Amino acid sequence: DQRKSPRDNPRGGQKIDFAPHAAERFKTRTQVERVNARLKDEFGARWLRVRGPAKVTAHLMLAVLALTADQLLRLVT
């Protein structure tokens, strides 16, 4: 059982920095993925119990509304 060591990094352990525009885009992507994760984990968007585009859209929009209300309450308190 041979496990990879962090020293076996093909880059030699060096960090490769993003270009400035790519770093900004990655930061935005990270924020969006955090929202998506909350929608799935806390507001039930991972497993929907309805079928059909109209019902799925309605459930997801209610989840987005609940997430928005939660964020607003966090800002106020």
N, CA, C and O atoms as CSV, one atom per row, in Angstrom:
chain,resi,resn,atom,element,x,y,z
A,1,ASP,N,N,0.844,-1.185,0.000
A,1,ASP,CA,C,0.000,0.000,0.000
A,1,ASP,C,C,0.886,1.244,0.000
A,1,ASP,O,O,1.370,1.677,1.045
A,2,GLN,N,N,1.085,1.801,-1.173
A,2,GLN,CA,C,1.911,2.998,-1.275
A,2,GLN,C,C,1.013,4.216,-1.330
A,2,GLN,O,O,0.187,4.363,-2.231
A,3,ARG,N,N,1.187,5.076,-0.361
A,3,ARG,CA,C,0.388,6.297,-0.315
A,3,ARG,C,C,1.211,7.450,-0.843
A,3,ARG,O,O,2.435,7.482,-0.717
A,4,LYS,N,N,0.512,8.389,-1.433
A,4,LYS,CA,C,1.187,9.574,-1.952
A,4,LYS,C,C,1.575,10.486,-0.799
A,4,LYS,O,O,0.800,10.699,0.133
A,5,SER,N,N,2.742,10.999,-0.876
A,5,SER,CA,C,3.225,11.957,0.099
A,5,SER,C,C,3.022,13.366,-0.464
A,5,SER,O,O,3.064,13.554,-1.680
A,6,PRO,N,N,2.802,14.355,0.406
A,6,PRO,CA,C,2.711,15.727,-0.106
A,6,PRO,C,C,3.971,16.156,-0.846
A,6,PRO,O,O,3.936,17.068,-1.672
A,7,ARG,N,N,5.079,15.496,-0.544
A,7,ARG,CA,C,6.328,15.834,-1.234
A,7,ARG,C,C,6.370,15.279,-2.646
A,7,ARG,O,O,7.254,15.638,-3.422
A,8,ASP,N,N,5.415,14.395,-2.998
A,8,ASP,CA,C,5.360,13.833,-4.343
A,8,ASP,C,C,4.584,14.731,-5.304
A,8,ASP,O,O,4.195,14.296,-6.388
A,9,ASN,N,N,4.361,15.970,-4.910
A,9,ASN,CA,C,3.615,16.917,-5.723
A,9,ASN,C,C,4.351,17.153,-7.041
A,9,ASN,O,O,5.544,17.458,-7.013
A,10,PRO,N,N,3.692,17.024,-8.191
A,10,PRO,CA,C,4.376,17.232,-9.464
A,10,PRO,C,C,4.870,18.662,-9.652
A,10,PRO,O,O,5.769,18.901,-10.458
A,11,ARG,N,N,4.294,19.616,-8.920
A,11,ARG,CA,C,4.761,21.004,-9.008
A,11,ARG,C,C,5.956,21.239,-8.099
A,11,ARG,O,O,6.494,22.346,-8.062
A,12,GLY,N,N,6.376,20.225,-7.373
A,12,GLY,CA,C,7.499,20.389,-6.467
A,12,GLY,C,C,7.115,21.126,-5.193
A,12,GLY,O,O,7.978,21.678,-4.510
A,13,GLY,N,N,5.821,21.139,-4.866
A,13,GLY,CA,C,5.379,21.802,-3.651
A,13,GLY,C,C,5.201,23.295,-3.786
A,13,GLY,O,O,4.900,23.971,-2.802
A,14,GLN,N,N,5.379,23.829,-4.988
A,14,GLN,CA,C,5.241,25.267,-5.180
A,14,GLN,C,C,3.795,25.624,-5.497
A,14,GLN,O,O,3.102,24.911,-6.223
A,15,LYS,N,N,3.365,26.738,-4.937
A,15,LYS,CA,C,2.019,27.226,-5.193
A,15,LYS,C,C,2.024,28.000,-6.503
A,15,LYS,O,O,2.902,28.829,-6.745
A,16,ILE,N,N,1.035,27.720,-7.342
A,16,ILE,CA,C,0.902,28.459,-8.591
A,16,ILE,C,C,-0.216,29.471,-8.398
A,16,ILE,O,O,-1.364,29.094,-8.166
A,17,ASP,N,N,0.114,30.745,-8.491
A,17,ASP,CA,C,-0.879,31.796,-8.289
A,17,ASP,C,C,-1.733,31.975,-9.531
A,17,ASP,O,O,-1.279,31.772,-10.657
A,18,PHE,N,N,-2.992,32.362,-9.297
A,18,PHE,CA,C,-3.886,32.696,-10.392
A,18,PHE,C,C,-3.488,34.048,-10.978
A,18,PHE,O,O,-2.853,34.869,-10.315
A,19,ALA,N,N,-3.873,34.258,-12.227
A,19,ALA,CA,C,-3.799,35.600,-12.790
A,19,ALA,C,C,-4.827,36.450,-12.038
A,19,ALA,O,O,-5.807,35.906,-11.530
A,20,PRO,N,N,-4.628,37.771,-11.954
A,20,PRO,CA,C,-5.557,38.600,-11.162
A,20,PRO,C,C,-7.024,38.432,-11.552
A,20,PRO,O,O,-7.883,38.346,-10.674
A,21,HIS,N,N,-7.327,38.385,-12.848
A,21,HIS,CA,C,-8.727,38.236,-13.262
A,21,HIS,C,C,-9.267,36.854,-12.894
A,21,HIS,O,O,-10.441,36.721,-12.549
A,22,ALA,N,N,-8.433,35.842,-12.966
A,22,ALA,CA,C,-8.864,34.489,-12.606
A,22,ALA,C,C,-9.067,34.372,-11.096
A,22,ALA,O,O,-9.979,33.675,-10.649
A,23,ALA,N,N,-8.233,35.042,-10.310
A,23,ALA,CA,C,-8.380,35.006,-8.856
A,23,ALA,C,C,-9.698,35.647,-8.437
A,23,ALA,O,O,-10.375,35.143,-7.541
A,24,GLU,N,N,-10.066,36.756,-9.080
A,24,GLU,CA,C,-11.333,37.421,-8.763
A,24,GLU,C,C,-12.517,36.539,-9.136
A,24,GLU,O,O,-13.489,36.441,-8.386
A,25,ARG,N,N,-12.433,35.898,-10.298
A,25,ARG,CA,C,-13.511,35.007,-10.737
A,25,ARG,C,C,-13.630,33.808,-9.796
A,25,ARG,O,O,-14.742,33.377,-9.491
A,26,PHE,N,N,-12.508,33.266,-9.333
A,26,PHE,CA,C,-12.529,32.128,-8.417
A,26,PHE,C,C,-13.135,32.528,-7.077
A,26,PHE,O,O,-13.859,31.743,-6.465
A,27,LYS,N,N,-12.843,33.756,-6.613
A,27,LYS,CA,C,-13.410,34.236,-5.361
A,27,LYS,C,C,-14.934,34.332,-5.472
A,27,LYS,O,O,-15.653,33.952,-4.547
A,28,THR,N,N,-15.421,34.840,-6.603
A,28,THR,CA,C,-16.864,34.929,-6.828
A,28,THR,C,C,-17.472,33.542,-6.891
A,28,THR,O,O,-18.547,33.307,-6.339
A,29,ARG,N,N,-16.796,32.627,-7.554
A,29,ARG,CA,C,-17.301,31.260,-7.663
A,29,ARG,C,C,-17.414,30.616,-6.281
A,29,ARG,O,O,-18.373,29.894,-6.005
A,30,THR,N,N,-16.446,30.873,-5.426
A,30,THR,CA,C,-16.469,30.327,-4.077
A,30,THR,C,C,-17.686,30.835,-3.311
A,30,THR,O,O,-18.328,30.071,-2.590
A,31,GLN,N,N,-18.007,32.121,-3.461
A,31,GLN,CA,C,-19.170,32.688,-2.784
A,31,GLN,C,C,-20.453,32.037,-3.281
A,31,GLN,O,O,-21.340,31.718,-2.489
A,32,VAL,N,N,-20.552,31.841,-4.581
A,32,VAL,CA,C,-21.751,31.234,-5.159
A,32,VAL,C,C,-21.897,29.796,-4.691
A,32,VAL,O,O,-23.003,29.363,-4.370
A,33,GLU,N,N,-20.809,29.056,-4.648
A,33,GLU,CA,C,-20.872,27.662,-4.201
A,33,GLU,C,C,-21.283,27.566,-2.735
A,33,GLU,O,O,-21.944,26.606,-2.339
A,34,ARG,N,N,-20.901,28.547,-1.933
A,34,ARG,CA,C,-21.310,28.561,-0.528
A,34,ARG,C,C,-22.826,28.721,-0.420
A,34,ARG,O,O,-23.463,28.064,0.402
A,35,VAL,N,N,-23.404,29.594,-1.251
A,35,VAL,CA,C,-24.861,29.778,-1.267
A,35,VAL,C,C,-25.541,28.497,-1.735
A,35,VAL,O,O,-26.534,28.070,-1.146
A,36,ASN,N,N,-25.014,27.884,-2.788
A,36,ASN,CA,C,-25.593,26.632,-3.285
A,36,ASN,C,C,-25.564,25.551,-2.212
A,36,ASN,O,O,-26.527,24.797,-2.068
A,37,ALA,N,N,-24.483,25.467,-1.466
A,37,ALA,CA,C,-24.374,24.460,-0.409
A,37,ALA,C,C,-25.413,24.700,0.681
A,37,ALA,O,O,-26.018,23.751,1.180
A,38,ARG,N,N,-25.626,25.971,1.057
A,38,ARG,CA,C,-26.652,26.266,2.072
A,38,ARG,C,C,-28.035,25.913,1.561
A,38,ARG,O,O,-28.851,25.371,2.307
A,39,LEU,N,N,-28.312,26.214,0.289
A,39,LEU,CA,C,-29.616,25.859,-0.279
A,39,LEU,C,C,-29.845,24.357,-0.195
A,39,LEU,O,O,-30.940,23.907,0.145
A,40,LYS,N,N,-28.826,23.594,-0.502
A,40,LYS,CA,C,-28.964,22.138,-0.496
A,40,LYS,C,C,-29.037,21.577,0.919
A,40,LYS,O,O,-29.885,20.732,1.206
A,41,ASP,N,N,-28.167,22.035,1.797
A,41,ASP,CA,C,-28.062,21.435,3.126
A,41,ASP,C,C,-29.112,21.937,4.109
A,41,ASP,O,O,-29.649,21.154,4.892
A,42,GLU,N,N,-29.409,23.230,4.077
A,42,GLU,CA,C,-30.269,23.809,5.100
A,42,GLU,C,C,-31.697,24.070,4.630
A,42,GLU,O,O,-32.602,24.191,5.455
A,43,PHE,N,N,-31.912,24.159,3.324
A,43,PHE,CA,C,-33.229,24.549,2.831
A,43,PHE,C,C,-33.846,23.513,1.900
A,43,PHE,O,O,-34.778,23.830,1.160
A,44,GLY,N,N,-33.349,22.296,1.921
A,44,GLY,CA,C,-34.007,21.182,1.263
A,44,GLY,C,C,-33.914,21.116,-0.244
A,44,GLY,O,O,-34.742,20.458,-0.873
A,45,ALA,N,N,-32.945,21.768,-0.843
A,45,ALA,CA,C,-32.853,21.735,-2.303
A,45,ALA,C,C,-32.129,20.490,-2.821
A,45,ALA,O,O,-32.074,20.263,-4.030
A,46,ARG,N,N,-31.582,19.693,-1.922
A,46,ARG,CA,C,-30.870,18.497,-2.382
A,46,ARG,C,C,-31.839,17.407,-2.835
A,46,ARG,O,O,-31.642,16.792,-3.883
A,47,TRP,N,N,-32.881,17.170,-2.045
A,47,TRP,CA,C,-33.854,16.130,-2.379
A,47,TRP,C,C,-35.235,16.759,-2.478
A,47,TRP,O,O,-35.847,17.090,-1.463
A,48,LEU,N,N,-35.716,16.919,-3.682
A,48,LEU,CA,C,-37.051,17.473,-3.887
A,48,LEU,C,C,-38.050,16.332,-3.980
A,48,LEU,O,O,-37.758,15.291,-4.568
A,49,ARG,N,N,-39.210,16.526,-3.408
A,49,ARG,CA,C,-40.239,15.491,-3.400
A,49,ARG,C,C,-41.342,15.785,-4.399
A,49,ARG,O,O,-42.418,15.191,-4.337
A,50,VAL,N,N,-41.079,16.693,-5.310
A,50,VAL,CA,C,-42.077,17.034,-6.322
A,50,VAL,C,C,-41.502,16.735,-7.696
A,50,VAL,O,O,-40.291,16.596,-7.867
A,51,ARG,N,N,-42.400,16.638,-8.673
A,51,ARG,CA,C,-41.977,16.392,-10.047
A,51,ARG,C,C,-42.594,17.452,-10.938
A,51,ARG,O,O,-43.655,18.008,-10.652
A,52,GLY,N,N,-41.896,17.705,-12.016
A,52,GLY,CA,C,-42.387,18.679,-12.975
A,52,GLY,C,C,-41.677,20.012,-12.807
A,52,GLY,O,O,-41.400,20.441,-11.687
A,53,PRO,N,N,-41.384,20.665,-13.925
A,53,PRO,CA,C,-40.604,21.905,-13.866
A,53,PRO,C,C,-41.273,23.019,-13.058
A,53,PRO,O,O,-40.585,23.754,-12.350
A,54,ALA,N,N,-42.579,23.157,-13.147
A,54,ALA,CA,C,-43.259,24.236,-12.420
A,54,ALA,C,C,-43.174,24.020,-10.912
A,54,ALA,O,O,-42.913,24.962,-10.165
A,55,LYS,N,N,-43.392,22.792,-10.462
A,55,LYS,CA,C,-43.354,22.503,-9.025
A,55,LYS,C,C,-41.931,22.595,-8.485
A,55,LYS,O,O,-41.711,23.110,-7.388
A,56,VAL,N,N,-40.966,22.097,-9.253
A,56,VAL,CA,C,-39.567,22.179,-8.824
A,56,VAL,C,C,-39.147,23.642,-8.726
A,56,VAL,O,O,-38.498,24.040,-7.759
A,57,THR,N,N,-39.516,24.443,-9.727
A,57,THR,CA,C,-39.178,25.866,-9.704
A,57,THR,C,C,-39.805,26.545,-8.495
A,57,THR,O,O,-39.155,27.351,-7.829
A,58,ALA,N,N,-41.059,26.228,-8.207
A,58,ALA,CA,C,-41.728,26.827,-7.051
A,58,ALA,C,C,-41.010,26.468,-5.750
A,58,ALA,O,O,-40.809,27.332,-4.896
A,59,HIS,N,N,-40.627,25.214,-5.593
A,59,HIS,CA,C,-39.941,24.797,-4.369
A,59,HIS,C,C,-38.572,25.462,-4.248
A,59,HIS,O,O,-38.184,25.895,-3.163
A,60,LEU,N,N,-37.843,25.542,-5.353
A,60,LEU,CA,C,-36.523,26.168,-5.296
A,60,LEU,C,C,-36.629,27.661,-5.026
A,60,LEU,O,O,-35.804,28.215,-4.299
A,61,MET,N,N,-37.627,28.320,-5.596
A,61,MET,CA,C,-37.804,29.748,-5.339
A,61,MET,C,C,-38.187,29.996,-3.879
A,61,MET,O,O,-37.759,30.988,-3.288
A,62,LEU,N,N,-38.986,29.106,-3.297
A,62,LEU,CA,C,-39.293,29.227,-1.866
A,62,LEU,C,C,-38.033,29.038,-1.024
A,62,LEU,O,O,-37.853,29.711,-0.009
A,63,ALA,N,N,-37.168,28.125,-1.445
A,63,ALA,CA,C,-35.900,27.929,-0.728
A,63,ALA,C,C,-35.025,29.171,-0.840
A,63,ALA,O,O,-34.397,29.577,0.138
A,64,VAL,N,N,-34.979,29.778,-2.023
A,64,VAL,CA,C,-34.195,31.004,-2.210
A,64,VAL,C,C,-34.784,32.131,-1.366
A,64,VAL,O,O,-34.040,32.905,-0.763
A,65,LEU,N,N,-36.104,32.230,-1.317
A,65,LEU,CA,C,-36.761,33.245,-0.492
A,65,LEU,C,C,-36.425,33.044,0.985
A,65,LEU,O,O,-36.135,34.010,1.692
A,66,ALA,N,N,-36.463,31.804,1.450
A,66,ALA,CA,C,-36.125,31.513,2.845
A,66,ALA,C,C,-34.662,31.839,3.127
A,66,ALA,O,O,-34.341,32.376,4.187
A,67,LEU,N,N,-33.782,31.523,2.198
A,67,LEU,CA,C,-32.361,31.837,2.363
A,67,LEU,C,C,-32.153,33.344,2.425
A,67,LEU,O,O,-31.374,33.830,3.246
A,68,THR,N,N,-32.842,34.085,1.565
A,68,THR,CA,C,-32.729,35.544,1.564
A,68,THR,C,C,-33.223,36.124,2.887
A,68,THR,O,O,-32.580,37.007,3.455
A,69,ALA,N,N,-34.355,35.636,3.377
A,69,ALA,CA,C,-34.874,36.105,4.664
A,69,ALA,C,C,-33.893,35.789,5.791
A,69,ALA,O,O,-33.682,36.612,6.681
A,70,ASP,N,N,-33.301,34.611,5.753
A,70,ASP,CA,C,-32.324,34.222,6.768
A,70,ASP,C,C,-31.118,35.154,6.739
A,70,ASP,O,O,-30.636,35.581,7.788
A,71,GLN,N,N,-30.635,35.469,5.553
A,71,GLN,CA,C,-29.480,36.362,5.427
A,71,GLN,C,C,-29.821,37.769,5.914
A,71,GLN,O,O,-29.004,38.412,6.573
A,72,LEU,N,N,-31.031,38.251,5.589
A,72,LEU,CA,C,-31.443,39.578,6.059
A,72,LEU,C,C,-31.533,39.617,7.581
A,72,LEU,O,O,-31.119,40.597,8.202
A,73,LEU,N,N,-32.067,38.562,8.180
A,73,LEU,CA,C,-32.132,38.508,9.643
A,73,LEU,C,C,-30.742,38.470,10.264
A,73,LEU,O,O,-30.523,39.039,11.333
A,74,ARG,N,N,-29.825,37.820,9.614
A,74,ARG,CA,C,-28.449,37.792,10.128
A,74,ARG,C,C,-27.804,39.171,10.061
A,74,ARG,O,O,-27.012,39.533,10.930
A,75,LEU,N,N,-28.147,39.945,9.020
A,75,LEU,CA,C,-27.593,41.293,8.904
A,75,LEU,C,C,-28.159,42.228,9.966
A,75,LEU,O,O,-27.445,43.079,10.495
A,76,VAL,N,N,-29.438,42.067,10.274
A,76,VAL,CA,C,-30.112,42.955,11.218
A,76,VAL,C,C,-29.692,42.659,12.652
A,76,VAL,O,O,-29.499,43.581,13.446
A,77,THR,N,N,-29.550,41.391,12.986
A,77,THR,CA,C,-29.234,41.035,14.375
A,77,THR,C,C,-27.763,40.874,14.607
A,77,THR,O,O,-27.343,40.575,15.725
